[in-house]
Amino acid sequence: IDILAGDLKIEVKAGKSHRKYPRNVLILDEEDLPRFLMEM
């Protein structure tokens, strides 16, 4: 997990996710990250 902010947990992946993460972890790739940050 790359980012922890309160209850928000985010993993930023440069490629395809090869691991399984808990359900409450949001997984973003490099292309989705700028849009996600602008929408916050």
Residue pairs with C-beta under 8 A, 6 or more apart in sequence:
1 9
1 10
1 11
1 21
1 25
2 10
2 11
2 12
3 9
3 10
3 11
3 12
7 24
8 26
9 22
9 24
9 25
9 26
10 25
10 26
10 27
10 28
11 17
11 21
11 25
11 26
11 27
11 28
12 28
12 29
12 30
12 33
13 27
13 28
13 29
13 30
14 29
14 30
15 29
17 27
21 27
28 36
